[in-house]
Amino acid sequence: MSDELKRALLGMGLCEVLVPLTSSENVEVQGNSAAALSNLSSMGKVPRLFLTLIEAGDYSTFVKTWETPGDGLQGFLLRFLASKDEIDQHIAVWTLTQLLESNGAPPSEVNLISDHEIQKLILQTPELLDLLRTILREATAPDEAIDDSDFEDESGDENVEEGNEVVSLARTALVSLKKLPTLDELEGTTSTKEGEQPSKGEEEQALFGFSGK
């Protein structure tokens, strides 16, 4: 699925439909809805041409649905990460990794509010960090004492089961979490940008790539 189609589907409100379905009583509906959300969260860089055409950036719909409808995107991630089903875990860890790496455009551009906002919401949910560490801890040899800080090492760990993609993604997510700005820094970024309205000249510069110099 192309990034353009994903943005179109998000703009049509598909995320608001899928989020509550991840807690459906029908297991198949749960899985299919979660997989679709995961797919939608995976987007590449936003073409410069579209920067000012997407209000608040690519990830605004994920910010909007973080707590609602139902238990929101947050609830979906927590439930699927806590699942003992490896497919559920894989879907949740992949989705979380995509959201953590949601810097689709250079930080100087005008529409990065939601990128920073989704990262802030993730940091404000420490249970996500705990569940990622649990996944890695359970994949570690039981006779080895591993400190939590080892889970956030980009070099990997010899004691973690090899060939397990969920474990690999969980480690990637933890490394991404470690690299995020602090909550105070993210608060400053989002509050500043929310108080700024780009001028017509700035919008044209972002749209057509002019520097104005």
C-alpha positions as CSV (number, residue, x, y, z in Angstrom):
1,M,0.0,0.0,0.0
2,S,1.5,3.4,-1.0
3,D,2.0,6.2,1.4
4,E,-0.3,8.4,-0.6
5,L,-3.1,5.8,-0.2
6,K,-2.4,5.4,3.5
7,R,-2.7,9.2,4.0
8,A,-6.0,9.2,2.0
9,L,-7.4,6.4,4.2
10,L,-6.4,8.1,7.4
11,G,-8.0,11.3,6.1
12,M,-11.2,9.4,5.6
13,G,-11.3,8.5,9.3
14,L,-10.4,4.8,8.9
15,C,-8.3,4.9,12.0
16,E,-11.3,5.9,14.1
17,V,-13.1,2.8,12.8
18,L,-10.3,0.3,13.3
19,V,-9.2,1.3,16.8
20,P,-12.4,0.0,18.6
21,L,-12.4,-3.1,16.5
22,T,-9.1,-4.2,18.0
23,S,-11.1,-5.1,21.2
24,S,-13.8,-6.9,19.3
25,E,-15.1,-10.2,20.8
26,N,-14.2,-11.8,17.4
27,V,-10.5,-12.7,17.5
28,E,-10.3,-12.6,13.7
29,V,-11.7,-9.1,13.6
30,Q,-9.3,-8.0,16.4
31,G,-6.3,-9.3,14.5
32,N,-7.3,-8.0,11.1
33,S,-8.1,-4.5,12.5
34,A,-4.8,-4.4,14.4
35,A,-2.8,-5.5,11.3
36,A,-4.5,-2.7,9.3
37,L,-3.6,-0.1,11.9
38,S,-0.1,-1.3,11.9
39,N,0.1,-1.0,8.2
40,L,-1.3,2.5,8.3
41,S,1.3,3.6,10.9
42,S,4.1,2.7,8.6
43,M,4.7,5.7,6.4
44,G,7.8,7.0,4.7
45,K,8.9,10.6,4.4
46,V,6.3,13.1,3.5
47,P,7.0,14.6,0.0
48,R,7.9,18.3,0.3
49,L,4.9,19.1,-2.0
50,F,2.5,17.8,0.6
51,L,3.9,19.3,3.8
52,T,1.5,22.2,4.0
53,L,-1.4,20.2,2.7
54,I,-1.5,17.8,5.7
55,E,-2.6,19.7,8.8
56,A,-0.4,19.0,11.7
57,G,1.6,16.3,9.9
58,D,1.2,12.6,9.1
59,Y,0.5,11.3,12.6
60,S,-2.3,13.7,13.7
61,T,-5.0,10.9,13.4
62,F,-3.0,8.7,15.8
63,V,-2.7,11.5,18.3
64,K,-6.5,12.1,18.0
65,T,-7.3,8.4,18.6
66,W,-4.7,7.8,21.4
67,E,-7.4,7.5,24.1
68,T,-10.7,7.2,22.1
69,P,-12.7,5.6,20.6
70,G,-12.9,2.7,22.9
71,D,-9.7,2.4,24.8
72,G,-7.9,4.1,21.9
73,L,-4.7,3.4,20.2
74,Q,-3.0,3.3,23.6
75,G,-5.3,0.5,24.8
76,F,-4.7,-1.5,21.6
77,L,-0.9,-1.3,22.0
78,L,-1.0,-2.2,25.7
79,R,-3.3,-5.2,25.2
80,F,-1.4,-6.6,22.2
81,L,2.0,-6.1,23.8
82,A,0.7,-8.0,26.9
83,S,-0.6,-10.8,24.8
84,K,1.1,-14.2,24.9
85,D,0.4,-14.6,21.2
86,E,3.5,-13.8,19.2
87,I,1.6,-12.5,16.3
88,D,-0.3,-10.0,18.5
89,Q,3.0,-8.9,20.0
90,H,4.6,-8.5,16.6
91,I,1.8,-6.3,15.4
92,A,2.0,-4.0,18.5
93,V,5.7,-3.8,18.6
94,W,5.9,-3.0,14.9
95,T,3.2,-0.3,15.2
96,L,5.0,1.2,18.2
97,T,8.3,1.3,16.4
98,Q,6.7,3.1,13.4
99,L,5.2,5.7,15.7
100,L,8.5,6.2,17.6
101,E,10.3,6.8,14.3
102,S,7.7,9.3,13.1
103,N,10.1,12.0,12.1
104,G,9.0,12.0,8.4
105,A,10.3,15.5,7.7
106,P,13.3,17.6,8.8
107,P,12.6,19.3,12.2
108,S,12.8,22.8,10.6
109,E,9.5,22.2,8.7
110,V,6.2,23.8,9.9
111,N,4.1,20.7,10.3
112,L,5.7,18.4,12.9
113,I,3.3,19.0,15.7
114,S,1.8,15.6,15.7
115,D,5.1,13.8,15.2
116,H,6.3,15.2,18.5
117,E,2.9,14.8,20.1
118,I,2.7,11.1,19.5
119,Q,6.2,10.6,20.9
120,K,5.1,12.6,24.0
121,L,2.0,10.4,24.5
122,I,4.2,7.3,24.2
123,L,6.6,8.6,26.9
124,Q,3.6,9.4,29.1
125,T,2.7,5.7,29.0
126,P,5.4,4.0,31.0
127,E,3.5,0.7,30.8
128,L,4.7,0.5,27.1
129,L,8.3,0.5,28.2
130,D,7.6,-2.1,30.9
131,L,6.0,-4.4,28.4
132,L,8.8,-4.1,25.9
133,R,11.3,-5.0,28.6
134,T,9.1,-8.0,29.6
135,I,9.2,-9.3,26.1
136,L,13.0,-9.1,26.0
137,R,13.3,-10.5,29.5
138,E,11.2,-13.5,28.7
139,A,13.3,-14.2,25.7
140,T,16.5,-14.1,27.7
141,A,18.1,-17.3,29.1
142,P,16.6,-17.8,32.6
143,D,20.0,-18.4,34.2
144,E,21.4,-15.1,33.1
145,A,21.0,-12.0,35.2
146,I,20.4,-9.1,32.8
147,D,20.1,-5.5,33.8
148,D,17.4,-3.4,32.2
149,S,19.9,-1.0,30.6
150,D,21.2,-3.9,28.5
151,F,17.9,-4.0,26.7
152,E,18.5,-0.5,25.4
153,D,21.9,-1.3,23.9
154,E,22.0,-1.0,20.1
155,S,24.7,-3.7,20.0
156,G,22.2,-6.4,21.0
157,D,22.6,-9.2,23.6
158,E,24.0,-12.7,23.0
159,N,21.6,-14.1,25.6
160,V,18.5,-13.1,23.7
161,E,17.0,-15.7,21.5
162,E,18.3,-15.3,17.9
163,G,16.0,-15.1,14.9
164,N,13.0,-13.8,16.9
165,E,11.7,-10.8,15.0
166,V,9.5,-9.7,17.9
167,V,12.5,-9.5,20.2
168,S,14.5,-7.6,17.6
169,L,11.7,-5.1,17.1
170,A,11.3,-4.7,20.9
171,R,14.9,-3.9,21.2
172,T,14.6,-1.4,18.3
173,A,11.7,0.3,20.0
174,L,13.6,0.6,23.3
175,V,16.6,2.1,21.5
176,S,14.2,4.6,19.8
177,L,12.7,5.4,23.2
178,K,16.1,6.0,24.6
179,K,16.9,8.5,21.8
180,L,13.7,10.6,22.2
181,P,13.9,14.1,23.6
182,T,12.8,14.4,27.2
183,L,9.1,15.1,28.0
184,D,10.0,18.7,28.9
185,E,11.8,19.2,25.6
186,L,8.8,17.7,23.7
187,E,6.4,19.9,25.7
188,G,8.3,22.9,24.7
189,T,8.4,21.9,21.0
190,T,4.7,21.2,20.7
191,S,3.6,24.3,22.7
192,T,5.8,26.6,20.7
193,K,4.6,25.2,17.3
194,E,1.0,25.2,18.4
195,G,1.3,28.9,19.1
196,E,2.8,29.7,15.8
197,Q,0.8,30.1,12.6
198,P,2.9,30.0,9.4
199,S,2.6,33.1,7.2
200,K,1.6,32.7,3.6
201,G,5.2,33.2,2.6
202,E,6.3,30.4,4.9
203,E,3.7,28.1,3.5
204,E,4.8,28.8,-0.1
205,Q,8.4,28.3,0.9
206,A,7.6,24.9,2.4
207,L,5.4,23.9,-0.5
208,F,7.8,24.8,-3.3
209,G,11.1,24.5,-1.5
210,F,12.1,28.2,-1.7
211,S,14.4,29.5,1.0
212,G,13.4,33.1,0.4
213,K,17.1,34.1,0.4
